[in-house]
Amino acid sequence: MSVCKRINKAKPAANRSHSGVTMGKSFSHLLKQSGQDEGQKSLTSPLEDSHTEEGKCGDVSQFPYVEFTGRDSVTCPTCQGTGRIPRGQENQLVALIPYSDQRLRPRRTKLYVSASVVVCLLLSSLAVFFLFPRSIDVSYVGVKSVFVSYDQDKRSVYLNITNTLNITNNNYYSVEVANITAQVQFAKTVIGKSRISNMTAISPLDMKQIDYMVSTTIADEMNYMYDYCTLQTIKVHDIVVMMQVTVTTTYFGHVEQVSQEMYQYVDCGGNTTTIKGMKPFSIPHPAE
């Protein structure tokens, strides 16, 4: 009896151990299947989600602005999470740009500044070179012609002396010859004056030849010159006169004067004409 009881008591324990082993195997099998199902879901879900999202929403750029706020963040009080500021506040709001933003670091700044400085220096140098005033050269060529006439009653000698000047413009802009003032002296006495206004304009780096005439009279205390100029025994009746000429030019509102003095021989015994390249010749005045 005791042996049978022990065997009967041992069987339930064996049965319990077998049932426990079978339950453990089935539970582990269920866990493996559930793990495989979850793995398959995790592998297939991103592709399926992306296809569904593309089908529903299309391009991502078409999404409206959405502000995500968490526990440590607050909604922007300016736009209230809409991403737009009210119209009329464009000039009142200030945009903050990070210090590391590339827009605050323009490229080739030194190159642009250096090029600007070089261009400015070049332009200013060219302006100074072309606009810097240069001198006006006046050269007296000589007496071109002399027309002689006499007054026997007053014992006077009249000389119309035509002179020639070369005026050279050394500037890179036109120069206006405003007037030419001339006078003739004989024996330290002024015997004639002349003034010619509104002459002409001289082109840049050009030269013009200008003729002017001075009417002179030898009379009064110098009436003894009448006998000398009408003396027939002398072929040449040269007298020495001093020519004084002043040329006034204007450019850019600036007035410049150039003066010259020179001594010339003038034949008072007849009309004289000087031709370029030839020596002066005299035409004797007929005897009265």
C-alpha positions as CSV (number, residue, x, y, z in Angstrom):
1,M,0.0,0.0,0.0
2,S,2.7,2.3,0.7
3,V,4.4,1.7,-2.7
4,C,1.2,2.3,-4.6
5,K,0.6,5.6,-2.8
6,R,4.1,6.8,-3.6
7,I,3.6,5.9,-7.3
8,N,0.3,7.6,-7.3
9,K,1.8,10.7,-5.7
10,A,4.7,10.7,-8.1
11,K,2.5,10.7,-11.2
12,P,0.8,13.9,-10.6
13,A,4.1,15.6,-10.1
14,A,5.3,14.1,-13.4
15,N,2.1,15.2,-15.1
16,R,2.5,18.7,-13.7
17,S,6.1,18.9,-14.9
18,H,5.2,17.8,-18.4
19,S,2.3,20.2,-18.6
20,G,4.5,23.0,-17.5
21,V,7.1,22.1,-20.2
22,T,4.4,22.1,-22.9
23,M,3.0,25.4,-21.7
24,G,6.4,27.0,-21.8
25,K,7.1,25.8,-25.3
26,S,3.8,27.1,-26.6
27,F,4.3,30.5,-24.9
28,S,7.8,30.9,-26.4
29,H,6.4,30.0,-29.8
30,L,3.7,32.7,-29.4
31,L,6.3,35.3,-28.5
32,K,8.5,34.4,-31.5
33,Q,5.5,34.7,-33.9
34,S,4.5,38.0,-32.4
35,G,8.1,39.3,-32.7
36,Q,8.2,38.2,-36.4
37,D,4.9,39.9,-37.0
38,E,6.1,43.1,-35.5
39,G,9.4,43.0,-37.5
40,Q,7.5,42.5,-40.7
41,K,5.2,45.4,-39.8
42,S,8.2,47.6,-39.0
43,L,9.8,46.7,-42.3
44,T,6.7,47.3,-44.4
45,S,5.2,50.2,-42.6
46,P,7.6,53.1,-43.7
47,L,7.1,52.2,-47.4
48,E,3.4,51.9,-47.1
49,D,3.2,55.1,-45.1
50,S,5.3,57.0,-47.6
51,H,3.1,55.8,-50.5
52,T,0.0,56.7,-48.6
53,E,1.3,60.1,-47.7
54,E,2.4,60.8,-51.3
55,G,-0.9,59.8,-52.6
56,K,-2.8,61.9,-50.1
57,C,-0.7,65.1,-49.8
58,G,1.5,65.2,-53.0
59,D,4.5,67.6,-52.9
60,V,6.0,68.5,-49.5
61,S,6.4,72.1,-50.5
62,Q,2.6,72.5,-50.6
63,F,2.3,72.0,-46.8
64,P,1.2,75.1,-45.0
65,Y,3.4,76.6,-42.2
66,V,2.9,74.7,-39.0
67,E,4.6,75.7,-35.7
68,F,5.4,72.8,-33.5
69,T,5.5,73.8,-29.8
70,G,6.6,71.6,-27.0
71,R,6.8,71.9,-23.3
72,D,9.8,74.3,-23.4
73,S,8.6,76.5,-26.3
74,V,5.9,79.1,-26.8
75,T,4.1,80.4,-29.9
76,C,5.5,83.4,-31.6
77,P,3.4,86.4,-30.5
78,T,4.0,88.3,-33.8
79,C,2.6,85.8,-36.3
80,Q,0.6,83.7,-33.9
81,G,2.0,80.5,-35.5
82,T,0.8,81.4,-39.0
83,G,4.2,82.2,-40.4
84,R,3.1,85.6,-41.7
85,I,3.2,89.0,-40.2
86,P,0.3,91.4,-40.4
87,R,0.3,93.9,-43.3
88,G,1.5,97.3,-42.2
89,Q,4.1,96.1,-39.8
90,E,6.9,95.6,-42.3
91,N,8.7,98.8,-41.2
92,Q,8.2,98.1,-37.5
93,L,9.6,94.6,-37.1
94,V,13.3,93.8,-37.1
95,A,14.7,90.5,-38.5
96,L,17.5,89.0,-36.5
97,I,20.3,87.3,-38.6
98,P,22.8,85.0,-36.9
99,Y,26.4,86.2,-36.8
100,S,27.6,83.2,-38.7
101,D,25.2,84.0,-41.6
102,Q,27.1,84.2,-45.0
103,R,25.2,87.3,-46.0
104,L,27.1,89.2,-43.3
105,R,30.4,88.1,-44.9
106,P,30.4,89.4,-48.4
107,R,33.0,87.9,-50.7
108,R,35.8,89.8,-52.4
109,T,35.2,93.0,-50.4
110,K,38.9,94.0,-50.6
111,L,39.0,93.4,-54.3
112,Y,35.9,95.6,-54.9
113,V,37.2,98.4,-52.7
114,S,40.6,98.3,-54.3
115,A,39.1,98.3,-57.8
116,S,36.9,101.3,-56.9
117,V,39.8,103.2,-55.5
118,V,41.9,102.6,-58.6
119,V,39.1,103.6,-60.9
120,C,38.5,106.8,-58.9
121,L,42.2,107.7,-59.0
122,L,42.3,107.0,-62.7
123,L,39.3,109.1,-63.5
124,S,40.5,112.0,-61.3
125,S,44.0,111.8,-62.9
126,L,42.5,111.9,-66.4
127,A,40.2,114.8,-65.4
128,V,43.2,116.8,-64.0
129,F,45.3,116.0,-67.0
130,F,42.8,117.1,-69.6
131,L,41.2,120.0,-67.6
132,F,44.4,121.5,-66.1
133,P,44.9,124.9,-67.6
134,R,47.9,125.4,-69.8
135,S,49.5,128.5,-71.1
136,I,48.4,130.3,-74.2
137,D,51.5,131.0,-76.4
138,V,51.5,134.3,-78.4
139,S,54.3,134.9,-80.9
140,Y,54.7,138.1,-82.9
141,V,55.4,137.3,-86.5
142,G,56.0,140.8,-87.7
143,V,54.7,143.6,-89.8
144,K,52.6,142.3,-92.7
145,S,52.0,145.6,-94.5
146,V,52.2,149.4,-94.1
147,F,50.0,151.9,-95.8
148,V,51.5,155.4,-95.8
149,S,49.7,158.7,-96.5
150,Y,50.7,162.4,-95.9
151,D,49.0,165.7,-95.1
152,Q,51.2,168.4,-96.5
153,D,49.2,171.2,-94.8
154,K,49.6,169.7,-91.3
155,R,52.9,168.2,-92.2
156,S,51.7,164.9,-90.8
157,V,52.5,161.3,-91.7
158,Y,49.8,158.6,-91.4
159,L,50.7,154.9,-91.1
160,N,48.3,152.0,-91.1
161,I,50.4,149.2,-89.8
162,T,49.1,145.6,-90.1
163,N,50.7,143.1,-87.8
164,T,50.5,139.3,-87.6
165,L,50.3,137.1,-84.5
166,N,50.4,133.4,-84.0
167,I,48.2,132.3,-81.0
168,T,48.7,128.6,-79.9
169,N,46.2,126.8,-77.7
170,N,48.0,124.1,-75.6
171,N,44.9,123.0,-73.8
172,Y,42.6,120.1,-74.5
173,Y,39.6,122.4,-74.8
174,S,38.6,125.4,-76.9
175,V,39.8,128.9,-76.0
176,E,38.1,132.1,-76.9
177,V,40.2,135.1,-78.0
178,A,38.2,137.9,-76.4
179,N,40.2,140.9,-77.6
180,I,43.5,142.2,-78.8
181,T,44.8,145.5,-77.6
182,A,47.8,147.1,-79.4
183,Q,49.7,150.4,-79.4
184,V,52.6,151.8,-81.3
185,Q,55.3,154.1,-79.8
186,F,57.8,156.3,-81.6
187,A,60.4,158.2,-79.7
188,K,58.7,157.2,-76.4
189,T,55.5,158.8,-77.6
190,V,52.3,156.8,-78.3
191,I,51.4,157.5,-81.9
192,G,48.6,154.9,-82.3
193,K,46.2,152.6,-80.5
194,S,43.9,149.8,-81.5
195,R,41.5,147.4,-79.9
196,I,39.8,144.4,-81.6
197,S,37.0,142.6,-79.7
198,N,35.2,139.2,-80.2
199,M,38.0,137.8,-82.3
200,T,37.6,134.0,-82.7
201,A,37.8,130.6,-81.0
202,I,40.9,128.4,-81.1
203,S,40.3,124.6,-81.1
204,P,42.2,122.3,-78.7
205,L,45.9,121.9,-79.4
206,D,45.5,124.2,-82.4
207,M,47.2,127.4,-83.7
208,K,45.7,130.4,-85.4
209,Q,47.2,133.3,-87.2
210,I,45.5,136.6,-86.6
211,D,46.1,139.9,-88.3
212,Y,45.4,143.3,-86.7
213,M,45.9,146.8,-87.8
214,V,47.0,149.9,-85.8
215,S,46.4,153.4,-87.3
216,T,49.2,155.8,-86.3
217,T,49.8,159.5,-86.8
218,I,53.2,161.3,-86.7
219,A,52.4,165.0,-86.3
220,D,52.6,168.1,-84.0
221,E,56.0,168.2,-82.2
222,M,57.3,165.4,-84.5
223,N,56.3,167.1,-87.7
224,Y,60.0,167.1,-88.7
225,M,59.4,163.5,-89.7
226,Y,57.4,164.6,-92.6
227,D,60.5,166.0,-94.3
228,Y,62.4,162.8,-93.6
229,C,59.7,160.5,-94.9
230,T,59.1,162.6,-98.1
231,L,62.8,163.1,-98.9
232,Q,63.4,161.8,-102.4
233,T,67.2,161.5,-102.2
234,I,66.8,158.6,-99.7
235,K,65.4,155.3,-101.0
236,V,64.6,153.7,-97.7
237,H,62.9,155.7,-95.0
238,D,63.0,153.3,-92.0
239,I,61.9,154.4,-88.6
240,V,62.0,152.3,-85.4
241,V,58.8,151.9,-83.6
242,M,57.9,149.8,-80.6
243,M,55.0,147.5,-80.8
244,Q,53.0,146.5,-77.7
245,V,50.3,143.9,-77.9
246,T,48.1,142.3,-75.3
247,V,46.0,139.2,-76.1
248,T,43.1,138.4,-73.7
249,T,41.7,134.8,-73.8
250,T,38.9,133.2,-71.8
251,Y,38.1,129.6,-71.0
252,F,35.8,128.1,-68.3
253,G,35.2,131.6,-67.0
254,H,38.9,132.2,-66.5
255,V,40.5,135.2,-68.1
256,E,44.2,135.1,-69.1
257,Q,46.3,137.9,-70.7
258,V,49.5,137.6,-72.6
259,S,51.6,140.7,-73.5
260,Q,54.5,141.2,-75.7
261,E,56.8,144.1,-76.8
262,M,59.0,144.3,-79.8
263,Y,60.8,146.8,-81.9
264,Q,60.2,146.9,-85.7
265,Y,61.5,148.9,-88.6
266,V,58.8,150.6,-90.6
267,D,59.3,152.4,-93.9
268,C,57.4,155.7,-93.8
269,G,58.5,156.6,-97.4
270,G,56.0,154.4,-99.2
271,N,53.6,151.5,-99.0
272,T,55.3,148.4,-97.8
273,T,54.1,144.8,-98.0
274,T,55.8,141.8,-96.5
275,I,55.2,138.5,-98.2
276,K,56.0,135.2,-96.4
277,G,59.3,133.9,-97.6
278,M,60.3,137.1,-99.3
279,K,62.2,140.2,-98.1
280,P,60.1,143.4,-97.7
281,F,60.0,145.7,-100.6
282,S,58.9,149.3,-100.8
283,I,56.8,151.1,-103.3
284,P,58.0,154.7,-103.5
285,H,55.4,157.4,-102.9
286,P,55.0,159.7,-105.9
287,A,56.4,163.2,-105.3
288,E,53.9,165.9,-104.8
